[in-house]
Amino acid sequence: MASSALHLGASCGARAVCVLVHGRGQSPEEMQSHILSRLDVADIAFCLPRAEEGSWYAARAVDSLTESTKAALQVALDHLEREVTRARTSYPGLPLVLAGFSQGACLSLEYVFSGRPAPEALVAFTGCRVGQPADGLPQALPANLPVYLTGSDADPWIPVTAFAEAVLDLGRGQARARSDLFPGRGHEVSDAEVTMLQSVLADLASGKTPGMAAPR
């Protein structure tokens, strides 16, 4: 899975960095137009990884894990870890937010549960765990990690039950979590969610722990 990440935002003078992971069938450029163009930030460096052929893995997140899905997921997680490492190296000492939408949110959740080097905060727009609870999913979440997780009862990809199970895992892992369910919202990122990402970035850029207090 070759890397051709898109790099945007502050090239110098950055005070925080954000790695933003796109969803299935999407691209970094779509994340730029759908999410980043709606942010009002000037001191954030963005890295947007790119999945080969637009997908991080073939299965649906809510499907039981197969050996092929496990293998594809590990390749995707390795890819994401390399991008996080590159971002850390390019911007040493800066706080890092890992964010994602849809399949990118699911991959980002698996990243923080995998025991890999953690970000300073996670923002998962419309996400859940990859696989079923009976699959023995990893639970190596760093305690007190700030996490913002969203979902919708009208989303065709992430059922409310899968969203709720991810919230339970975050609670069991002692995350500093806020979860918002947006009734009737389609498969998209709402203005309230973009505002929350902006508040998390602003807090970290100011040296604060994310308060995640933006209104719904």
N, C-alpha and C positions, 0 to 999 in steps of 0.2 A: 504494500500500500504506500505508494510514493507520496511525498509531502509536497504540496504546492499551496501553502497557506497564504491567505491574504492578510497583509499587515496595513493597518490604518491608524489614524489618530496621531497623538504627539510622538514625534521621533526623538525629541529632546525636551527636557523639562517635564517629563511625565511624572506623576505622583502615585500612579497605580496602573496596573495592567489587567486586562480582561481577555481571557481565552473563551471565545464564543463558538459553540459547536452547532452546526446546522442539522436539520432534520432529514428524513428519508426523501430522496428525490429532489433535494434542494442543493444550494451552493452557498459559499461564503458571500457572494455578491447579493443573493436574496436576503441573507441576514443583514447585510449592510443597508439595503433599501427598506426592509421590513422592520428592523429594530434600531440599528445604529443611527439612521437618519432622523429618528424621533428623539434621540437623546440630546440634551443640552450640556455637553461636557467639553472641556478644552484641554485637560491635563491627564487624559487617559490614553494609554497605548493599547491597541486592540490586535489580537492575533486570531484569525478565523481559519481553523484547519479545514481541509478539503478531503472528503471521502472519495475513494475510487469509485467511479460510476455512480456517484451521488448517494450511496447507501453504506452505512457502517456495518450492517449485518442484514441477512436476507429475511429472517423470521420476524414475526410480530413480537413486540416486547412481552405480550401476555401469553405467548405460547410456552409450553413446557420446553425446557432446554434439551436439545439434542447434542450429540457430539460435534456435529458440524456447526451448530450455533455457538457452542462453547468455544470452538476453535476460532470462528470469525470474531467473536466478542473479544477474545484475548488479543487478536491482531489489532482490532480497533482500539483497545485500551492501551496497548503498547504504542500505537501511533499517537494517541492523545497524551500519553506520558512524555513522549519525545517533544511534542509541541509545548507542553507545560515547562519542561526543562529548558528548552530554547528560550522561552519567554523569560524565565528566571535569569538565565545567563545574559540575555540582552538588557534586562532591566534589574540589575542586582540590588537586593535590599528593598524592592518595592512590594507592597502587598498585591496579591493576585486573586482575582475573582474568576472562578470557573462558571460559565453559564452555557445554557443550551436550550434548544426548542425541540419538542417532540422527540424523535429518535435521538437527537443530540442531548436532550435533557435526560433521557433514559441512560445513555452512555455516560453522561457526567455523574449521574447518581451511582452507577456501578463503579466508576472511578473512585469516588470518595469512600465507598464501602469496601474497596479492594485492598486497602492497606498501602496504597501507593502514596508518594509524597503529596500531602494535602494542600489545597488552596487556603486562602484566608477566609473565603466565603464561597458558597455555592448558590446559584440562582437557576432553578430548573423550571422552565416554562412548559407546562403540560407534560409531565413526566411520571414514570413509575419504575419499579424494579424490572429487570429483564429476566423472565422466567417466572416460575410459580414457587410459592413458599415451600412446597414439598421437594423442590430441587436442591435444597440446602444452600441457599444463596449466601455469598460472603457477607459478614457483618462487622468488618474491621473499620468501622466509622470512628474518626477521632472525636472524642468527647468535646462538647462545647463548640463544635463547628457551626458557625452561622449558616443556616440553610433557608432559602425561600423556595417553596414548591407550590405550583398551581395546577389546577385542573378545571374541568367543566363537565356538567352532566349531559351536555350535548356534543361532546367531542367524539368523533367516530373511531379514533385510534386508541385512546386511553380511557377505559371504563372507570367509573367512579370507584368501584371496588378495588381496582389496581392502584388508583391514586391513594385510597385510604390505607391499603396495605403498606405502601411506601411511607406514609405518615407514621404508621405504627413502628416500622423499622427505624425511622429517624428518632422516634421517642425512645425506643429501647436502646438506641445507640447514644442517647444523651446529647443529641444535637440541640443547639439553640435555634429551634425551628419555628417558622411561621408558614402556615399553609392556607391558601385562599382558593375556594371553589367558586367559580363564576357561572351561575345558572344561565343556560341558554347561549353561552358564548361558543362560537364555532371554533374550528381548528386554526387559531390565530393567536397573536399576542395583543392583548388589550392595552389601552392607554394606561390603565392603573398598573399593569405589570411592568410596562416600560418605565413608569415613574418610580416603581420600587427598585428596579435595577439601577436607575440613576441615583437614588438615595443610598444604596449600598456602595456604589462606586465613590460617591461624594464623601461618605463617612470614612472609608478606607483611605482615600486620598488625603483626608484631614487627620489621619492617625487615630481614628476612632474605631471601636468595635461597631459593626453595623447594627443600628437600632431597629431596622425594618419596621419603622413606624409610619411609613407613607400610607395615606388613606386608600381604601379599596375603590 
